[in-house]
Amino acid sequence: MSMKQFVFFGFLMAGLTLFGCGTSGKDFNATLYDSINNGNTTQQEVESMFGRPFKKGFQNGDEIWIYEHNKYKVFSVLGADTSKDMVVIFDENKVVKTHLMMDNKSDPK
């Protein structure tokens, strides 16, 4: 290995160690999840609480909003990966039909 390659490899490894993480999605305030009421909370209220969704789609004619935020670490010494996802399904009147929160930090009950 030449000196240039060795130096490049050293900088690469240092960069991965210092900046060895990534994110996907858009962070949202998961503590507001319990404020959503099926059959009562409107699309406008959901957007007011959580902001614009990371993804939108349709399933069986119902509009679906997905809020997602994930942090990935290259090395475990930098901390654990975190993941939280919220899915909100609206009826034809733009009212919450059902909703679901998932994360990798909750203790199983």
N, C-alpha and C positions, 0 to 999 in steps of 0.2 A: 504494500500500500504506500503510495507516495505521500509526501508531507501535506500537499494540498488536499488530498482525499481524507487524510487523517484529521486535518483541521475542520474540513466540511462536515465530516461525520461527528466530530465533537460538538460543533455548533448545532447540528441537527438534534443530537441527543439532549443537549441542554435546552433547546427550544421545546422539545416534547415534554421534558420534565417540568419546565416552568409553565408552559401553556398547553399542556396535554389534556385539554378538555374541550368539549363542544356542547352546543345546545341546539335543540330543534323546537319549533313551536313558538308560542307567545305566552309569557307568564300571565297568570290570572289569580285573583283572590279566592282561593278555595274555601275560605271561612264563610263566604256568603252562600255556599251551596244549600244550606238548610233554609234559606230565605225563599227558595223556589217551591211553589206549591202547584202540583199537578191540577189541571182544570181551572187554574186561577191566574197564575203569573203569565203575563203577555211577553211576546217577542221583544217589544220595546223595553220592558222592564229588565229582561235578561241582558240585553245589550247595555242598558244603563249600569247594571251591576258588574258585568264582566268585560265589557268592551266588545269589539268586533270579534267574531269567532275566527279561529285559525283555519277552519275548513267548513264548507257548507255542502249539503247534498240533499238527495231525496231518496226515500225508500218506501215502497208501497203507497206512494202519493203523499207521504208526510215529509215535511221539511226537517232536516237534521242539521244541527249546529254542533261542531266539535271544537272544544277548547283543549289544548294540549301544550304541555311544557315538559321537556326532558333535558337533563344534564348528564353528560357522559364524561367519565374520567378515564384517561389512558392507563394510569397507574393507581392502584388501590390506596397508596399512601396519600393521595390527594383527596381522599374521601370517597364515599359511596355514590354510585349513580342514583339519580332521583328521577322519578317519573310521576306525572299526574295528568289525568285525562278526564274530561267531563263531556258527556253526550247529552244533548237536549233535543227532544223530538216534539215538534209542534203539530197541532191539528190544523184543519182547514181554516179555522178562525184566528190562527197565529197565537194560540194559547198553548202553554206547555201541556203535552199529552203525558209524557214521562221523561225522566231524567236519571242519569247514572254518573257516579263519580268513582274513579279508580286511581289508586296510587300504589307505590311500592313501599310506603312507610307505615301504613295502617297495620295495627295488630289484628290478627284473625280473631273472630269472636266465636 
